[in-house]
Amino acid sequence: MSEVTELRRYARQATASIPAGGERRDAEDELYEHALSLYEDALATGVDHDTAVAAALRELGDPEPLARDLSRSHRQPLTPLAAVLLALTAVAFIVFLVGLIVLLLSAQEHTGLILLGVLVIVAGAAAAIIALGRRKS
């Protein structure tokens, strides 16, 4: 059977709020298959295409509340590791800023320390971003 555009549009609209692309596509395909099943059930009763589409969409309901529910259910929680890395990065950033102010006020050249501080901040932020991006299976 060819794709039913109205049902695909509904599935796309209802899943658009899912942030992760792969999860969004999977959820869209799953919802589309469910909608298609409802459509085929309606067709089996002898109604025409438009009536079957309307019946399937009526059964599915308004896509907006479904989109909100799907968005909430696909939100990534903040893992303990990510929280710790974020906290350590924030502390390192504050220490770096205080150290930078002290170095600038002391009028001594400590380029190496400044670069090391920048490296620590960037590495901490990268670790936090990686931890936040990890997915739980």
C-alpha positions as CSV (number, residue, x, y, z in Angstrom):
1,M,0.0,0.0,0.0
2,S,1.3,3.5,-0.8
3,E,1.9,6.0,1.9
4,V,-1.1,8.0,3.2
5,T,0.1,11.6,3.2
6,E,-2.4,12.8,5.8
7,L,-1.4,10.1,8.3
8,R,2.4,10.7,7.7
9,R,1.8,14.5,8.3
10,Y,0.0,13.7,11.5
11,A,2.8,11.4,12.7
12,R,5.4,14.0,11.8
13,Q,3.5,16.8,13.6
14,A,3.0,14.7,16.7
15,T,6.6,13.7,17.0
16,A,8.3,17.0,16.0
17,S,9.0,17.9,19.6
18,I,11.2,14.9,20.2
19,P,14.7,16.3,20.3
20,A,16.9,13.4,19.2
21,G,16.6,12.8,15.4
22,G,16.8,9.0,15.5
23,E,14.3,8.7,18.3
24,R,12.0,11.2,16.5
25,R,12.1,9.2,13.2
26,D,11.5,5.9,15.0
27,A,8.5,7.4,16.9
28,E,7.2,8.9,13.8
29,D,7.4,5.6,11.9
30,E,5.7,3.8,14.8
31,L,2.9,6.3,15.1
32,Y,2.4,6.3,11.3
33,E,2.2,2.5,11.3
34,H,-0.4,2.7,14.1
35,A,-2.4,5.3,12.1
36,L,-2.1,3.2,9.0
37,S,-3.5,0.2,10.9
38,L,-6.5,2.3,12.0
39,Y,-6.9,3.5,8.4
40,E,-6.9,0.0,7.0
41,D,-9.4,-1.1,9.6
42,A,-11.7,1.6,8.5
43,L,-11.2,0.7,4.8
44,A,-12.1,-2.9,5.6
45,T,-15.5,-1.7,6.7
46,G,-16.2,-0.5,3.1
47,V,-15.7,3.3,3.5
48,D,-13.8,5.4,1.0
49,H,-10.2,6.8,1.4
50,D,-11.3,10.2,2.8
51,T,-13.6,8.7,5.3
52,A,-11.0,6.1,6.4
53,V,-8.4,8.9,6.9
54,A,-10.9,11.0,8.9
55,A,-11.7,8.0,11.1
56,A,-8.1,7.2,11.8
57,L,-7.3,10.8,12.6
58,R,-10.4,11.1,14.8
59,E,-9.3,7.9,16.7
60,L,-5.7,9.3,17.1
61,G,-7.0,12.6,18.5
62,D,-5.4,16.1,18.5
63,P,-1.6,15.8,17.8
64,E,-0.7,18.7,20.1
65,P,-1.3,16.9,23.5
66,L,0.4,13.8,22.0
67,A,3.4,16.0,21.0
68,R,3.7,17.3,24.6
69,D,3.5,13.8,26.0
70,L,6.1,12.5,23.6
71,S,8.4,15.4,24.3
72,R,8.2,14.8,28.0
73,S,8.8,11.0,27.7
74,H,11.8,11.5,25.4
75,R,13.5,14.1,27.5
76,Q,17.0,13.1,28.7
77,P,17.5,13.1,32.4
78,L,20.5,14.7,33.9
79,T,22.7,11.8,35.0
80,P,24.7,11.9,38.2
81,L,28.0,11.9,36.2
82,A,26.9,14.8,34.1
83,A,25.8,16.8,37.2
84,V,29.2,16.2,38.9
85,L,31.0,17.2,35.7
86,L,29.0,20.3,35.4
87,A,29.6,21.3,39.0
88,L,33.3,20.6,38.7
89,T,33.5,22.7,35.5
90,A,31.7,25.6,37.2
91,V,34.1,25.4,40.2
92,A,37.1,25.2,37.9
93,F,35.8,28.2,35.9
94,I,35.4,30.3,39.1
95,V,38.8,29.3,40.3
96,F,40.2,30.1,36.9
97,L,38.6,33.6,36.9
98,V,39.9,34.4,40.4
99,G,43.3,33.1,39.5
100,L,43.3,35.2,36.3
101,I,42.3,38.3,38.3
102,V,45.1,37.7,40.8
103,L,47.7,37.1,38.0
104,L,46.6,40.3,36.2
105,L,46.7,42.3,39.3
106,S,50.1,41.0,40.4
107,A,51.6,42.2,37.0
108,Q,53.6,39.0,36.6
109,E,53.6,37.0,33.4
110,H,52.1,33.6,33.9
111,T,51.0,32.7,30.3
112,G,51.6,29.0,30.9
113,L,49.3,29.0,33.9
114,I,46.6,30.9,32.1
115,L,46.8,28.5,29.1
116,L,46.6,25.5,31.5
117,G,43.6,27.1,33.2
118,V,41.9,27.5,29.8
119,L,42.7,23.9,28.9
120,V,41.2,22.7,32.2
121,I,38.0,24.6,31.6
122,V,37.7,23.5,28.0
123,A,38.4,19.8,28.9
124,G,35.8,20.0,31.8
125,A,33.2,21.5,29.6
126,A,33.8,18.9,26.9
127,A,33.6,16.1,29.4
128,A,30.3,17.5,30.7
129,I,28.9,17.8,27.2
130,I,29.9,14.3,26.4
131,A,28.3,13.0,29.6
132,L,25.1,14.9,28.8
133,G,25.0,13.5,25.3
134,R,25.2,9.9,26.3
135,R,22.1,7.9,26.1
136,K,20.8,5.3,28.5
137,S,19.7,2.1,26.9
